[in-house]
Amino acid sequence: MKKLLPTTLAVLLFGAIPAAHAATLKMACNVSGAMKPFCEHVKQRFEAETTHKLEFVEMPAATDEKLALYQQIFAAKDGDAVDVLSIDVIWTGLLDKHLLDITDKVKDLEPAFFPNNWKNNIVNGRIKAVPGQVDAGMMYYRKDLLAKHKEQPPKTWEDLTRIATKIQKAERDAGQKNFWGFVFQGKAYEGLSCDVLEWVASYNGGTFVDAAGNVTINNPKAAKALNTAASWVGSIAPKGVMGYQEEESRAVFQNGDALFMRNWPYAYLLTQADNSPVKGKVGVIPIPKGGDDGLHAATLGGWQWGVSAYSKTPDAAVKLVRILSEADTQKRAFMLLGIPPARIDTYQDAEVQAKAPYLTEFKDVFANAVPRPSTPTRAQFPKVSKAMFNAGYDVLSGRATGEQAVADLEDKLKRIKGREWK
């Protein structure tokens, strides 16, 4: 009689043996909307390369609602709700204790990503997420108007102020009475925190709270940055900028009524739409430096992929994160959705460059992006951000000088911190 192998004998006695540790993972991906083809691509890859299945969890479109849902899930320590989640760049410190430590499983990926983006996901020396897409503030300008008035794109805020003043006057004298030199996000909300961080960091004034958690905002360079920004309101920027968010800024610029605009990468394709009055006339440069010895400091934005600390299949979830971190996957997200990749090598891809030649202009901006102080301030960051934008708003509105604002903000941030950031 032919001898049976142990596995064959087990099948005869007990039936088919299921795949080892097969499970169904859940990933935050809104398959009912524009994300569907990307979600399905990831599902196909994951299920082809593992014994597991992948399902998708729909998340609210609004980021604050999405965060609230995550916090509800984590409060219940629900290991069945979601395994792999998409988190805002400012949530890594906030959600730290609920995110799996994936250091040993992904540390080899570090060289593939923009350095500041990668470092933003490190909390107390441990890697808690991997970048999925990158975003950063950038300066848009009218190429045609700079050429018309024989000016070059500004390298410093001082250059921008001079050029904006000159061209604003010239265009108004020529009949465009509603023309402005510069528009940005001046409303008291998170967007202003991003703008304020750029102003302060560009003048070498620091990042309000440093990587070690020290409050650093009370310094002359930070005060100068805020005073400079306040000088724009009512001169080269409309007083209404105090109520502008991203879309209000874009509307003015895209209508042809502004020379410069601070905004995010998403605005570029919209300015190039067929019905855009400024189609073909828009250029992009890094956020200006604060003087010749300053920095090009763009606020870092974007989304990361992390693993729930309560996942019942952590190894499989990490495998999924590694798939999401691959160049092919991030390229696919860009080709399908226009999402700027977080991986550096995708910017050299021929298909990516053919689809969006402008993207190479963004690469230097992303490389120098400055993280908000969300990781060191952890769960207190919402309070920190509110204090940042309120201080900025007070200076822009004339309620406080830059010197008063940074001194008051130092006291406020130290009270929020207490003995340590928690």
C-alpha positions in Angstrom: 0.0 0.0 0.0 1.3 3.4 -1.0 2.3 5.5 2.1 0.3 8.7 2.6 1.9 12.0 3.4 0.8 13.4 6.8 -1.1 16.3 5.1 -2.9 14.0 2.7 -3.9 11.7 5.6 -5.2 14.7 7.5 -7.4 15.7 4.6 -8.9 12.2 4.3 -9.7 12.1 8.0 -10.8 15.7 8.7 -11.6 17.3 5.3 -9.8 20.2 3.6 -7.5 22.2 5.8 -8.1 26.0 5.7 -5.3 28.3 4.7 -3.2 29.1 7.7 -4.4 32.0 9.7 -6.7 33.2 6.9 -8.5 36.3 8.0 -10.5 39.3 6.7 -8.8 42.6 7.2 -10.6 46.0 7.1 -9.0 49.1 5.6 -10.3 52.6 5.6 -11.0 53.4 2.0 -14.1 55.0 0.6 -14.9 52.5 -2.2 -18.3 54.2 -2.9 -16.6 57.3 -4.3 -13.7 58.3 -6.5 -11.4 56.1 -4.5 -13.0 52.9 -5.7 -10.5 52.0 -8.5 -7.6 52.6 -6.1 -9.2 50.6 -3.3 -9.9 47.7 -5.7 -6.3 47.7 -7.0 -5.0 47.4 -3.4 -7.5 44.6 -2.7 -6.4 42.6 -5.7 -2.7 43.0 -4.8 -3.3 42.1 -1.1 -5.4 39.0 -1.8 -3.1 37.8 -4.5 0.0 38.0 -2.2 -1.5 36.7 1.1 -4.0 34.2 2.3 -6.3 36.9 3.6 -9.3 38.9 2.3 -9.7 42.6 2.4 -12.8 44.6 3.1 -13.2 48.4 3.1 -14.6 50.7 5.7 -16.3 53.9 4.6 -15.1 57.0 6.4 -16.6 60.5 6.7 -15.3 63.0 4.2 -14.8 65.7 6.8 -11.5 65.2 8.6 -12.9 66.2 12.0 -15.7 63.7 11.7 -13.2 61.0 10.6 -11.0 61.7 13.6 -14.0 61.5 15.9 -15.0 58.1 14.5 -11.4 56.8 15.0 -11.4 58.0 18.6 -14.8 56.3 19.2 -13.4 53.0 17.8 -10.2 53.3 19.8 -12.0 54.1 23.0 -13.9 50.8 22.7 -10.6 49.1 21.8 -12.5 47.5 18.9 -10.3 45.1 17.1 -12.9 44.3 14.4 -13.7 47.8 13.2 -10.6 48.7 11.2 -7.1 47.3 10.9 -5.4 49.7 8.5 -6.4 53.4 8.7 -5.6 56.6 6.8 -4.6 59.3 9.2 -4.0 63.0 8.8 -0.3 64.1 9.1 -1.3 66.0 12.3 -2.8 63.0 14.0 0.2 60.7 14.6 1.1 62.1 18.0 -2.6 62.5 18.9 -3.4 58.8 18.2 0.0 57.5 19.3 -1.1 55.0 21.9 -3.7 53.6 19.5 -1.3 53.0 16.7 0.8 49.8 16.4 4.5 50.2 16.7 5.7 49.1 13.3 9.3 50.2 13.6 11.0 46.9 13.0 8.6 46.0 10.1 9.0 49.2 8.0 12.3 51.0 9.0 13.9 49.8 5.8 11.5 52.0 3.8 12.8 55.3 5.2 15.2 56.2 2.3 12.2 56.1 -0.2 10.3 59.0 1.4 10.8 62.8 1.9 12.7 63.0 5.2 10.5 65.4 7.1 7.4 63.5 6.1 8.9 60.3 7.4 10.1 61.9 10.7 6.7 63.3 11.3 5.5 59.7 11.9 8.1 58.9 14.6 6.8 59.3 18.2 9.3 58.8 21.0 11.6 57.1 18.6 9.0 54.6 17.3 7.5 54.6 13.8 3.7 54.7 14.0 2.8 55.2 10.3 4.1 55.3 6.8 3.4 58.2 4.4 0.7 57.6 1.8 0.5 61.0 0.1 2.2 64.3 0.7 0.9 67.9 0.7 2.6 71.2 1.3 1.9 74.9 1.1 3.2 76.6 -2.0 3.1 80.0 -3.7 1.2 80.4 -7.0 1.9 83.4 -9.2 0.8 84.9 -12.5 3.6 84.3 -15.0 2.1 86.6 -17.6 2.0 89.6 -15.2 5.5 89.1 -13.9 6.7 89.1 -17.5 4.6 92.1 -18.5 6.0 94.1 -15.6 9.6 92.8 -16.1 9.8 91.0 -12.7 11.2 87.6 -11.6 9.4 85.3 -9.2 10.2 86.4 -5.6 12.7 84.5 -3.4 11.9 86.4 -0.2 8.8 87.9 1.4 10.4 91.3 0.9 10.6 90.6 -2.8 7.0 89.5 -2.9 5.8 92.6 -1.0 7.7 94.9 -3.4 6.5 93.2 -6.5 2.9 92.8 -5.3 2.8 96.5 -4.4 4.2 97.6 -7.8 2.0 95.4 -10.0 -1.2 95.9 -7.9 -0.9 99.6 -8.5 -0.1 99.3 -12.2 -3.0 96.9 -12.8 -5.4 99.1 -11.0 -4.2 102.2 -12.8 -4.9 100.2 -16.0 -8.5 99.7 -15.0 -8.6 96.5 -12.9 -9.9 98.2 -9.8 -10.4 95.0 -7.8 -6.9 93.6 -8.4 -4.8 92.5 -5.3 -1.2 91.6 -4.9 -1.6 88.6 -2.6 -4.2 86.3 -1.1 -3.9 83.7 1.5 -5.8 81.9 4.3 -6.5 84.5 7.0 -9.5 83.1 8.8 -9.1 81.9 12.4 -8.9 78.1 11.7 -6.4 75.3 11.1 -5.5 76.8 7.7 -4.2 79.9 9.3 -2.0 77.8 11.6 -0.4 76.5 8.5 0.2 80.0 7.1 1.5 81.3 10.4 3.9 78.4 10.7 5.3 79.1 7.3 5.8 82.8 8.1 7.5 82.1 11.4 9.7 79.2 10.2 10.7 81.2 7.0 12.2 83.9 9.2 14.1 81.2 11.2 11.7 81.7 14.1 11.2 78.0 14.7 8.1 75.9 14.8 6.4 77.2 18.0 7.2 73.9 19.7 10.4 72.0 18.8 10.8 68.3 18.2 11.8 67.8 21.9 8.6 69.5 23.1 10.1 72.8 24.1 8.1 76.0 23.6 10.2 78.2 21.3 7.8 80.8 19.9 8.8 83.8 21.9 11.7 85.2 19.8 12.3 88.4 17.8 12.3 86.5 14.4 8.9 85.1 15.1 7.6 88.5 16.1 9.0 90.0 12.9 7.3 87.4 10.8 3.9 88.1 12.2 4.4 91.9 11.9 5.4 91.4 8.3 2.2 89.4 7.6 0.1 92.0 9.3 1.5 94.7 7.0 0.0 93.0 4.0 -3.7 93.2 5.2 -5.3 96.2 3.6 -2.3 97.0 1.5 -1.5 94.1 -0.9 -4.1 91.8 0.5 -7.8 92.7 0.9 -9.1 93.2 4.4 -11.6 90.4 3.5 -8.6 88.0 3.6 -9.3 87.7 7.3 -12.3 85.5 6.3 -10.6 83.5 3.6 -10.1 79.8 3.6 -8.5 77.9 0.7 -11.4 78.1 -1.6 -12.0 81.9 -1.1 -8.3 82.5 -1.9 -8.5 80.3 -5.0 -11.6 82.0 -6.3 -10.0 85.5 -6.2 -6.8 84.2 -7.8 -8.4 82.0 -10.4 -10.8 84.8 -11.4 -7.7 86.9 -12.3 -7.9 89.3 -9.4 -4.6 88.5 -7.6 -0.9 88.3 -8.5 0.2 85.8 -5.8 -1.7 83.1 -3.8 -0.6 80.8 -1.0 -2.4 77.5 -1.3 -2.0 73.7 -1.6 -1.2 71.6 -4.6 -4.9 70.7 -5.3 -5.4 74.2 -6.7 -3.1 73.8 -9.6 -5.3 71.6 -11.8 -8.3 73.8 -11.0 -6.5 76.9 -12.2 -5.7 75.0 -15.5 -9.3 74.0 -16.2 -10.7 74.9 -19.6 -13.0 77.5 -18.0 -10.3 79.1 -15.9 -9.5 82.7 -16.7 -5.9 82.1 -15.8 -5.3 78.8 -17.6 -1.7 78.6 -18.9 -0.7 81.7 -16.9 0.1 80.2 -13.5 3.5 79.3 -12.1 4.4 77.7 -8.8 7.4 78.5 -6.5 8.4 77.6 -2.9 7.0 79.7 -0.1 9.4 82.7 0.1 12.2 83.0 2.6 12.1 85.5 5.4 15.0 87.6 4.2 18.1 86.4 2.4 19.1 84.2 5.4 15.7 82.7 5.8 14.2 79.4 4.8 11.7 78.2 2.2 9.3 76.8 4.8 6.2 75.1 3.5 3.8 73.5 6.0 3.6 69.8 5.6 0.3 68.2 4.9 -0.8 64.8 3.7 -2.1 61.4 4.8 -0.4 58.4 6.3 -1.2 54.7 6.7 -1.1 53.2 10.2 -2.2 50.0 11.9 -4.7 49.9 14.8 -3.0 48.7 18.0 -6.1 46.6 18.5 -5.9 44.7 15.2 -6.3 41.0 15.6 -4.1 40.4 12.5 -1.2 42.9 13.0 1.3 41.0 10.7 -1.1 40.9 7.8 -2.0 44.6 8.4 1.7 45.5 8.2 1.9 43.6 4.9 -0.9 45.7 3.6 0.8 48.9 4.8 3.9 47.8 2.9 1.9 47.3 -0.3 0.4 50.8 0.2 3.9 52.2 0.6 5.2 50.8 -2.7 6.0 53.1 -5.6 3.6 51.3 -7.9 0.7 51.7 -5.5 1.4 55.4 -4.9 1.9 56.0 -8.6 -1.5 54.3 -9.1 -3.1 56.7 -6.6 -1.7 59.6 -8.5 -2.7 58.4 -11.9 -6.2 57.7 -10.8 -6.8 60.5 -8.3 -4.1 63.1 -8.8 -2.8 62.5 -5.2 0.8 63.7 -4.9 2.9 60.6 -4.0 4.9 60.5 -0.8 7.7 58.4 -2.4 10.5 60.4 -3.9 11.1 57.9 -6.8 7.7 58.3 -8.3 8.6 61.9 -9.3 11.1 60.5 -11.8 8.5 58.1 -13.4 8.0 58.8 -17.1 4.2 58.2 -16.9 3.8 60.5 -13.9 5.8 63.2 -15.6 3.9 62.9 -18.8 0.6 63.2 -17.0 1.7 66.1 -14.8 4.9 67.9 -15.8 4.1 70.5 -13.1 4.6 67.8 -10.4 8.3 68.1 -10.7 8.0 71.7 -9.6 6.4 70.5 -6.4 9.2 68.1 -5.5 11.5 70.7 -3.9 8.6 72.1 -2.0 7.7 68.7 -0.6 11.3 68.0 0.3 11.6 71.1 2.5 8.1 70.9 4.1 7.9 71.8 7.8 5.7 69.6 10.1 3.3 71.3 12.4 4.2 70.6 16.1 1.6 67.9 16.3 3.9 64.9 17.0 5.6 66.4 20.1 2.5 68.0 21.5 0.5 64.7 21.0 -3.1 64.8 22.3 -2.8 68.5 23.1 -2.2 69.6 19.5 -5.8 70.7 18.8 -5.4 73.2 21.6 -1.9 74.2 20.4 -3.2 74.8 16.8 -6.1 76.9 18.1 -3.6 79.0 20.1 -1.4 79.4 17.0 -4.2 80.6 14.7 -5.7 82.9 17.3 -2.4 84.5 17.9 -1.9 85.0 14.1 -5.4 86.4 13.8 -4.9 88.8 16.6 -1.8 90.2 14.8 -3.4 90.3 11.4 -6.4 92.2 12.8 -4.3 94.7 14.6 -5.4 93.6 18.1 -1.8 92.7 19.0 1.8 93.3 17.8 4.0 90.4 16.9 6.0 91.0 20.0 2.9 90.9 22.3 1.5 87.9 20.5 4.6 85.7 20.8 5.0 86.5 24.5 1.3 85.7 25.2 1.5 82.6 23.1 4.5 81.3 25.0 2.6 81.6 28.2 -0.5 79.9 26.8 1.5 77.0 25.3 3.3 76.4 28.5 0.0 76.3 30.4 -1.3 73.8 27.8 1.8 71.7 28.2 1.9 71.6 32.0 4.7 69.4 33.2 4.7 67.4 29.9 2.8 66.9 26.7 0.2 64.2 27.1 
